[in-house]
Amino acid sequence: MNPNKVVAYLGKKSSEFTKADIIRYIKENGVRMVNFMYPAGDGRLKTLNFVINDIAYLDAILTCGERVDGSSLFPFIEAGSSDLYVLPRFRTAFLDPFAEIPTLSMLCSYFNKDGEPLESSPENTLRKACRAFNDVTGMQFQAMGELEYYVIAPDEGLFPATDQKGYHESAPYAKFNEFRTQCMAYIAQAGGRIKYGHSEVGNFTINGMIYEQNEIEFLPVNAEDAADQLMIAKWIIRNLAYSMGYDITFAPKITAGKAGSGLHIHMRIVKDGKNMMLDGGLLSQTARKAIAGMMELAPSITAFGNTNPTSYFRLVPHQEAPTNICWGDRNRSVLVRVPMGWAAKSDMCKLANPLEEESNYDTTQKQTVEMRSPDGSADVYQLIAGLAVACRRGFEIENALELAERTYVNVNIHKKENEDKLKMLEQLPDSCEASADCLQRQREVFEQYNVFSPAMIDGIIKRLRSYGDKTLRSKVENNQEEMLKLVNRYFHCG
């Protein structure tokens, strides 16, 4: 029942794909073109097209890859020594759902002139972060994303939605459910492990245009695969929208007073196939240590997850987006949330369906923790790598459990009666410049074990400081005209 046509045809897991498998699929299914796709410094996927001239040529490109101009892809690469290799990762193969000519696409890794993985490439940074996490903890780091976006199209005036009340709305009040489900089908065909999709809170109409917020949430997988899936998902959503005449934005904020879009990342830690986030039905020490690491490094995580000035118009009080460094259970006012984890003692399936037998289903696998600050401007590889570093850090600091205890809250910290608790908590950065300053102070932790290269950290800091936005939020937050100028500038971020 696997929706990925390559997996279904070959009858094996994508992680087991070999070059021979790829060649066989191409030969036996009339595939006439191959696409290499790879993330660049702007966070978008780039594409290189190949016509399959013959089997010898196909074998050559799959084995040797191809040269690309690194200086046109990454700001840290000089034009004088810019050649890079891109080599396909066979496990990412999928049939392009938009190509009229049958085309097989694969994500690629970057290599330098000596045939070594490019030190500062996004996917290699994440690979190193996961390896370091495993080396330190003996466990695997898994992740999945909640991809929020707005669909924009002309308003036909029929069945108007209630402003800012679009959460899980059904048609006809939600206008783009069919678009979202088609996106989900294509993402699944491309290997994405989807949990569910739904309409989100945000919806409004301006100047005859509907803005409707939607979300597609994934299942936890190995962190490297999670980043790949998010990249392909954004590419698919944009392409399908383009074919249907819609506009799409993953931008964190598109107007004042309306819900912004986040890219929440859920994480879990696994050992020998077992989820280690719970112990006896309660949050485990493993989970609390990981949370402690995120509490310590939260100020600099925004440097990877909130990368343009509009990001910080979303991170304001009373918008279900975090502003303070704290965590809690089932609490959407905190930075790291521990979602409700099916810890009830009753068999809910049997209660809802009396004819069913006792299920005895192991629900502990479902438990995750959720980082709520990131948004769609993030480089997903850098972001998830940064979170892997932060969770690893929690196993290296002596006072991890005490730090977790000190930053735990079980109240809505933005209510007036909780002002005293709020004053005890550190705040997240309020601008790109402030995030850059935090990353500069904490960069050694990210560079440890050679995860983030110094050149990459330097480049991130330089880009964030180039916005000059230290006081921008206070200047613009009540000026709708200036706010819309910013929105337009960063509308197609990520």
VOGU-3710 file (C-alpha; in Angstrom, 3 decimals, decimal comma):
1> mnpnkvvayl> 0,000/0,000/0,000  3,007/2,345/-0,158  2,007/5,467/-2,160  5,556/5,938/-3,486  5,363/4,287/-6,898  9,072/3,423/-6,897  8,783/1,654/-3,536  5,619/-0,165/-4,618  7,152/-1,347/-7,899  10,498/-2,473/-6,489
11> gkksseftka> 8,909/-4,079/-3,437  11,539/-2,850/-0,977  12,059/0,023/1,454  13,488/3,205/-0,049  16,381/2,989/2,425  17,429/-0,219/0,623  17,448/1,232/-2,912  20,603/0,547/-4,961  21,786/1,938/-8,251  20,682/-1,283/-9,931
21> diiryikeng> 17,176/-0,743/-8,513  17,012/2,779/-9,928  18,182/1,641/-13,359  15,713/-1,245/-13,353  12,797/1,031/-12,455  13,750/3,505/-15,183  14,094/0,785/-17,833  10,890/-1,058/-16,954  8,648/1,986/-16,503  9,455/4,106/-19,532
31> vrmvnfmypa> 11,170/6,876/-17,563  12,851/9,236/-20,013  14,403/11,894/-17,784  16,179/12,177/-14,434  16,195/15,239/-12,171  18,867/15,954/-9,565  17,512/18,264/-6,827  19,497/19,896/-4,017  19,021/22,639/-1,403  20,952/25,880/-1,832
41> gdgrlktlnf> 21,813/28,757/0,458  18,413/30,390/-0,058  16,675/27,327/1,407  15,041/26,295/-1,870  15,495/23,190/-3,974  17,440/23,611/-7,218  17,045/21,254/-10,186  19,351/19,783/-12,854  17,636/17,902/-15,719  19,062/14,921/-17,592
51> vindiaylda> 17,750/13,227/-20,714  18,548/9,512/-20,554  20,610/9,129/-23,711  21,371/5,465/-23,079  22,030/3,034/-20,241  25,763/3,828/-20,180  25,025/7,541/-19,685  22,429/6,782/-17,001  24,968/4,617/-15,155  27,534/7,424/-15,419
61> iltcgervdg> 25,352/10,159/-13,906  24,113/7,899/-11,124  27,681/6,855/-10,268  29,640/10,066/-10,810  27,012/12,756/-10,368  27,618/16,088/-12,049  29,471/19,381/-11,544  27,635/22,510/-10,394  28,668/26,101/-9,706  28,852/26,349/-5,925
71> sslfpfieag> 29,342/30,124/-5,948  25,881/30,531/-7,502  24,364/28,253/-4,859  26,069/29,309/-1,612  27,340/32,737/-0,479  30,356/31,208/1,313  31,881/29,737/-1,872  34,232/31,921/-3,955  33,882/32,041/-7,740  37,589/31,240/-8,161
81> ssdlyvlprf> 37,172/27,757/-6,694  33,471/27,137/-7,060  33,093/23,692/-8,649  31,150/21,169/-6,584  29,827/17,687/-7,294  26,221/16,660/-6,702  25,560/12,948/-6,195  22,034/11,477/-5,956  20,836/9,711/-2,820  18,963/6,747/-4,242
91> rtafldpfae> 16,682/6,403/-1,204  15,018/9,745/-2,106  13,879/8,664/-5,599  10,313/9,534/-6,627  8,330/9,948/-9,831  7,832/13,663/-10,552  4,046/14,253/-10,313  4,186/17,414/-12,449  6,356/16,303/-15,373  4,615/15,552/-18,676
101> iptlsmlcsy> 7,656/13,508/-19,710  8,070/10,562/-17,264  10,781/11,811/-14,886  12,496/10,310/-11,865  13,735/12,834/-9,290  16,272/12,370/-6,502  17,740/14,612/-3,842  21,505/15,037/-3,933  24,439/15,521/-1,596  27,292/17,946/-2,237
111> fnkdgeples> 30,967/16,935/-2,486  34,104/19,063/-2,835  36,928/18,731/-5,357  38,525/15,942/-3,296  35,350/13,878/-3,282  34,603/14,605/0,367  31,184/15,746/1,662  31,000/19,541/1,491  31,669/20,736/5,040  29,089/23,524/5,059
121> spentlrkac> 26,346/22,007/2,957  22,959/21,920/4,699  22,312/18,185/4,436  25,864/17,287/5,547  25,544/19,551/8,589  22,404/17,677/9,624  24,108/14,336/9,005  26,985/15,348/11,287  24,561/16,593/13,957  22,730/13,255/13,995
131> rafndvtgmq> 25,988/11,314/14,120  27,240/13,407/17,060  23,923/12,913/18,872  24,231/9,154/18,457  27,897/9,123/19,502  27,163/11,038/22,733  23,862/9,421/23,727  23,843/6,023/22,015  20,360/6,888/20,719  18,809/8,132/17,479
141> fqamgeleyy> 17,343/11,594/16,964  14,028/11,686/15,110  11,948/14,643/13,992  8,922/15,736/12,037  7,491/19,077/11,009  4,156/20,896/11,077  4,141/22,777/7,777  1,816/25,794/7,912  1,084/27,956/4,868  -1,479/30,361/3,436
151> viapdeglfp> -3,331/29,782/0,160  -4,326/33,007/-1,606  -6,994/33,183/-4,337  -9,861/35,472/-5,490  -12,845/35,620/-3,127  -16,047/34,406/-4,787  -18,143/35,558/-1,837  -19,735/32,161/-1,157  -19,924/30,582/2,322  -17,586/33,088/3,975
161> atdqkgyhes> -15,386/31,669/6,715  -15,383/33,195/10,179  -12,343/35,435/10,542  -9,545/33,724/12,519  -11,787/30,722/13,256  -10,591/28,339/10,545  -9,188/25,593/12,782  -10,167/22,200/11,284  -12,920/23,875/9,241  -14,745/21,801/6,623
171> apyakfnefr> -15,869/22,732/3,133  -17,547/24,861/1,897  -16,371/27,313/4,572  -12,804/26,092/4,043  -12,114/26,613/0,342  -8,849/24,727/-0,224  -9,331/21,328/1,391  -9,179/19,534/-1,966  -6,011/21,415/-2,888  -4,437/20,361/0,422
181> tqcmayiaqa> -5,416/16,707/0,035  -3,981/16,639/-3,484  -0,749/18,098/-2,089  -0,736/15,377/0,558  -1,210/12,660/-2,056  1,730/13,977/-4,123  3,943/14,380/-1,048  3,186/10,785/-0,045  4,017/9,631/-3,588  7,363/11,399/-3,171
191> ggrikyghse> 8,101/9,457/0,031  6,701/11,847/2,627  5,376/10,166/5,767  2,285/12,270/6,505  0,356/12,212/9,775  -2,582/14,393/8,705  -3,681/17,669/7,149  -6,268/20,302/8,088  -7,260/23,925/7,741  -5,694/26,166/10,381
201> vgnftingmi> -6,871/29,145/12,442  -5,916/31,889/10,011  -8,390/33,064/7,390  -9,336/36,533/6,234  -10,255/38,539/3,143  -8,452/41,650/1,901  -9,143/43,524/-1,359  -11,216/40,708/-2,797  -8,673/37,977/-2,037  -9,116/35,038/0,343
211> yeqneieflp> -6,188/34,146/2,594  -6,702/30,676/4,084  -4,211/28,993/6,387  -3,610/25,243/6,122  -1,300/22,721/7,757  0,256/19,407/6,775  1,867/17,486/9,636  4,328/14,637/9,243  5,170/11,489/11,184  8,452/11,172/13,133
221> vnaedaadql> 11,297/9,711/11,070  15,086/9,886/11,211  15,963/13,575/11,292  17,746/13,560/7,917  14,657/12,113/6,249  12,438/14,628/8,061  14,329/17,540/6,494  14,243/15,939/3,029  10,487/15,431/3,301  9,854/19,049/4,308
231> miakwiirnl> 11,927/20,323/1,395  10,049/18,183/-1,127  6,697/19,091/0,461  7,282/22,828/0,036  8,325/22,260/-3,570  5,179/20,209/-4,250  2,800/22,674/-2,571  4,196/25,574/-4,589  4,146/23,671/-7,879  0,586/22,457/-7,463
241> aysmgyditf> -0,548/25,948/-6,440  1,123/27,414/-9,531  -0,648/24,888/-11,787  -4,017/25,832/-10,241  -3,512/29,602/-10,277  -3,151/29,994/-6,493  -0,438/31,814/-4,601  1,244/30,231/-1,573  3,298/31,644/1,249  5,117/29,989/4,145
251> apkitagkag> 6,019/33,439/5,507  5,825/33,806/9,301  3,612/36,896/9,218  1,611/38,357/6,345  -0,500/41,012/8,058  -0,989/42,501/11,502  -3,560/40,993/13,857  -3,918/37,696/11,967  -2,428/34,282/12,704  1,142/33,813/11,531
261> sglhihmriv> 2,539/30,569/10,149  5,016/28,468/12,075  7,146/25,454/11,275  6,861/23,618/14,587  9,303/20,716/14,898  8,420/17,648/16,960  11,232/15,443/18,230  11,619/12,061/19,834  14,617/10,007/20,911  14,729/6,314/20,022
271> kdgknmmldg> 16,908/3,401/21,121  16,677/-0,037/19,528  13,345/0,955/17,994  11,836/2,066/21,331  10,668/5,597/22,043  12,633/6,831/25,067  10,478/9,915/25,806  8,372/8,209/28,485  9,181/6,200/31,599  6,283/4,537/33,361
281> gllsqtarka> 3,806/6,809/31,623  5,654/9,968/32,731  8,090/12,153/30,844  11,474/10,438/31,089  14,802/11,831/32,230  15,952/11,382/28,637  13,224/13,742/27,453  13,875/16,226/30,260  17,592/16,351/29,454  16,816/17,030/25,804
291> iagmmelaps> 14,421/19,801/26,836  17,083/21,285/29,118  19,463/21,480/26,173  16,832/23,324/24,167  16,252/25,717/27,071  19,969/26,534/27,168  20,372/27,029/23,418  16,935/28,488/22,665  18,294/32,030/22,177  20,438/30,890/19,250
301> itafgntnpt> 17,991/28,351/17,747  16,136/31,376/16,352  19,199/32,076/14,183  18,345/28,891/12,242  14,562/28,914/12,580  13,585/32,587/12,276  15,716/34,079/9,560  14,111/37,296/8,300  12,702/40,385/10,039  9,047/39,334/9,688
311> syfrlvphqe> 9,813/36,258/11,811  9,883/38,482/14,875  6,459/40,012/14,199  5,083/36,503/14,794  6,974/35,947/18,072  4,803/38,318/20,121  2,508/37,674/23,122  -1,085/36,436/22,749  -0,608/34,978/19,248  -0,050/31,291/20,204
321> aptnicwgdr> 3,621/31,838/19,364  6,285/31,731/22,084  8,154/34,743/23,433  9,800/33,261/26,534  12,193/30,400/27,183  10,138/27,803/29,016  8,348/24,510/28,494  5,200/22,782/29,691  2,543/20,127/29,153  -0,263/20,717/26,645
331> nrsvlvrvpm> 0,535/24,441/26,846  0,624/26,584/23,692  2,066/29,660/25,430  5,443/27,942/25,954  8,480/27,506/23,721  8,718/23,704/24,033  5,409/21,906/24,443  4,906/18,331/25,601  1,771/17,308/23,687  -0,858/15,116/25,266
341> gwaaksdmck> 0,560/11,612/24,873  -2,235/9,047/25,016  -1,442/8,305/28,666  -5,090/7,692/29,602  -5,732/4,355/31,300  -8,956/3,643/29,424  -9,231/1,910/26,048  -10,823/4,790/24,141  -11,274/2,751/20,959  -13,398/0,203/22,807
351> lanpleeesn> -15,394/2,925/24,552  -16,198/4,508/21,192  -16,773/1,124/19,524  -18,281/-1,363/22,000  -17,982/-4,281/19,537  -14,185/-4,028/19,557  -11,925/-6,221/21,698  -9,380/-4,658/24,068  -6,672/-3,209/21,812  -3,640/-3,178/24,160
361> ydttqkqtve> -2,036/-0,751/21,723  1,392/0,605/22,717  0,763/4,350/22,666  4,179/5,284/24,105  5,550/5,459/20,556  3,447/8,585/19,968  5,097/10,828/22,578  7,140/13,737/21,242  8,216/17,195/22,365  7,548/20,212/20,161
371> mrspdgsadv> 9,691/23,294/19,492  7,257/26,098/18,619  9,457/29,058/17,690  10,607/28,184/14,112  8,806/29,348/10,979  8,856/28,810/7,223  11,851/31,112/6,705  14,091/28,415/8,224  16,674/26,391/6,386  15,160/23,103/7,523
381> yqliaglava> 18,491/21,243/7,514  20,212/23,865/9,650  17,187/24,124/11,941  16,860/20,401/12,630  20,651/20,136/12,967  20,527/22,937/15,539  17,802/21,116/17,466  19,832/17,893/17,390  22,775/19,821/18,842  20,551/21,344/21,535
391> crrgfeiena> 19,074/17,980/22,545  22,573/16,450/22,620  23,718/19,350/24,794  21,194/18,331/27,436  23,142/15,093/27,995  26,421/16,988/28,434  25,530/19,617/31,063  25,612/18,604/34,716  22,538/20,548/35,858  20,253/19,483/33,006
401> lelaertyvn> 17,405/18,176/35,162  17,553/21,202/37,455  17,457/23,519/34,424  14,431/21,638/33,108  12,690/21,983/36,466  13,437/25,723/36,677  12,029/26,495/33,221  8,855/24,390/33,526  5,520/26,223/33,617  2,002/24,849/33,911
411> vnihkkened> 0,060/28,090/33,406  -0,598/30,530/30,577  2,291/32,886/31,200  0,637/35,743/29,294  -2,281/36,060/31,726  -2,065/38,936/34,195  -2,239/36,686/37,261  0,972/34,966/36,100  3,077/38,119/35,706  5,504/37,092/38,471
421> klkmleqlpd> 6,283/33,789/36,724  6,731/35,590/33,419  9,307/37,952/34,915  11,463/34,976/35,967  11,796/33,669/32,404  14,310/34,695/29,771  12,931/36,128/26,538  13,591/34,974/23,003  15,475/37,366/20,714  13,264/40,033/19,134
431> sceasadclq> 15,169/40,560/15,861  17,555/38,947/13,404  20,371/41,033/14,869  19,597/39,847/18,398  19,538/36,240/17,178  22,916/36,757/15,522  24,325/38,066/18,809  23,008/35,002/20,647  24,473/32,643/18,056  27,834/34,383/18,343
441> rqrevfeqyn> 27,805/33,826/22,127  26,808/30,154/21,875  28,516/29,159/18,614  31,098/26,883/20,260  28,402/24,373/21,182  27,204/24,181/17,563  30,753/23,903/16,225  31,622/21,119/18,696  32,201/17,712/17,053  32,617/19,604/13,763
451> vfspamidgi> 28,824/19,757/13,265  28,421/23,364/12,120  31,495/24,641/10,325  32,838/28,042/11,459  32,298/29,298/7,896  28,616/28,365/8,066  28,142/30,053/11,452  29,951/33,156/10,176  27,684/33,237/7,128  24,501/32,908/9,186
461> ikrlrsygdk> 25,584/35,679/11,552  26,572/37,954/8,668  23,239/37,467/6,906  21,181/38,067/10,052  23,076/41,241/10,921  22,704/42,550/7,365  18,989/43,223/8,004  19,783/45,953/10,545  16,485/45,234/12,294  17,423/45,648/15,973
471> tlrskvennq> 14,622/48,190/16,599  12,468/47,445/13,561  9,626/45,670/15,388  8,970/48,576/17,746  9,076/51,050/14,853  6,784/49,186/12,469  4,379/47,070/14,550  1,669/49,766/14,538  2,326/50,975/10,983  0,269/48,787/8,636
481> eemlklvnry> 1,729/50,315/5,454  5,334/49,655/6,456  4,405/46,208/7,735  2,946/45,275/4,337  6,134/46,444/2,593  8,103/44,013/4,755  5,602/41,247/4,089  5,899/41,722/0,330  9,694/41,690/0,522  9,815/38,332/2,322
491> fhcg> 6,564/36,817/1,032  8,242/33,832/-0,664  10,863/33,104/1,973  12,181/29,607/2,540
//
